[in-house]
Amino acid sequence: MSNAKMEEREHFYSSSSNFSQPTMPATPPGLEAIYSACRRLYPTQPNPLQVTALVKYWLNGPDPLDYISMYSNNGDPERHIPPHWHYISFGLSDLHGDGRVHESSANEGPSGYGFELTFRLKREPGEANPPTWPAALMQSLARYVFQSDNVLCSGDHVSWHTPLDGSESRIQHMLMTEDAQLQPITTPFGSVNFVQIVGVCSEELRASQHWNGPGVIELLRSKSVAGGAWLITDMRRGETIFEIDPQLQERVDQGIEQEGSNLSGVSSRCSWEEPGSNDAQYDDDKENKIHDNKRRGSNDSAGRPHISDHDSEQIKATLKKGLSTSRTNLPFKIEGKEADSHTNRNQSRKESFDSTVSSEGPTELTRTRSLDAVHLKFNLEAGLLLPLALRGRLRHGRHFTFKSVLNDVAITFVSSSVVGSFADEEHPFAAHGMWLQVLLTDDFIDEMINELEELSNPDDTLFPKTYSWPERRLCVTVLPDEM
């Protein structure tokens, strides 16, 4: 027997002198902790069907998830919860604890990325085995997390723009929430939450963008045919919750009006420029000025909303890293909740879009230029969110950021009541490297809402279209997505 064969054999045997008692390798502790949680939920299914990565990620394989287990769940007929398949991932958290995939961390923090994905798919009558396409979907989301270092959190939404199962279904996007049954656990390598994927229609995604993900999740829970208490995805669902119950749209509209929107930014296609001196729309001198970005730190700022140091540093760090390195090739977009609702996880990782975790900003972005006029350009998908940014964010004294997926550009709109911005009423356009802030006064916000109202129902509008406010020295062009 060759030395290589001997070493392989000895790996699976105990270290006793005669090697007479063969033993199987111990299950990695992180993996065992999740298995234990699954066994408590499914005690009669100790060996569920699994989709396994043929070449593990830590052996240079393409799939970050080592396994996706697929359980049969009988539901709860008394609560109108139908039988379904329950998918659970293994690999976003630290399964091994030896640094092969995730950085080792103390067990009081998150394990790996701090979460695993789950998904509940309604079982079709007579269906004996679970479909495997949800496993491929979960691997795609996991690749996004590993490529971008952005975690997925309850309340996030994913613009997918294609039926999740490759059919002609209306279920083409996803919301994220806590799993209906799996509670957070503590493993030897840290804590793990279970984030459940919920398939939704385009109209439901739009509502979550305009209002917030948790609010729409609760509406889905209220309708058993749209998910019910356990938020089970039915790929055959042909109606949105707003078609099932038109009054739910009124609840969304009231929520936006009363609470504003929790979405504080999106990845998009956008750009900005300072118009040239010969631009007929602007007749004043275009000389850039340097001003102190602490101007707004006066004593009258108490109680105002802030662009926190964390938010500012996160955007600057993202600009330094370059969004193109992590998102340009992704066929979907992930958008998050309000920044303050995220908890502080692993400081070594960049978190969801609106993370509260700060990181070192680019050293070259140390001074702020004020501009006399600006021309903003957005693709149609981003432009259609301008009414939301104005009505759901700035009107409520908040801020909204568009970050380019093509380069390092970012555009942040701020209201007069936001403290900590480097734009102010005297200098409403201020650039910090490629990051532009545009301050809008309350009366200008209302003026823009009226002017851009047609973007809320754009079917009869021809694009490209430019909206101009010469007296405000602001120009906005909305371009077709194909441009």
Buried (B, 14 or more C-beta within 10 A) or exposed (E): EEEEEEEEEEEEEEEEEEEEEEEEEEEBBBBBBBBEBBEEBBEEBEEBBEBEBEEBBBEEEEBBBBBBBBBBBEBEEEEEBBBBBBBBBBBBBBBBBEEEBBEEBEBEBBBBBBBBBBBBBBBEEEEEEBBEBBBBBBBBBBBBBBBBBBBBBBBBBBBBEEBBBEEEBBBBBBBBBBBBBBEEBEBEBBBBBBBBBBBBBBBBBBBBBBBBBBBBBEBBBBBBBBBBBBBBBBBEBEBBBBEBBEEBBEBBEEBBEEEBBBBBBBBBBBBBEBBEEEBEBBEEEBEEEEBEBEBBEEEEBEEBBBBBEBBBBBBBBBBBBEBEEBBEEBEBBBBBBBBEBBEEBBEEBBBBBBBBBBBEBBEEBEEBBBBBBBBBBBBBBBBBBBBBBBBBBBBBBBBBBBBBBBBBBBBBBBBBBBBBBBBBEEBBBBBBBBBBBBBBBEEBBBBBBEBBEEBEEBEEEEBEBEBBBEEBBBBBBBBEEEE
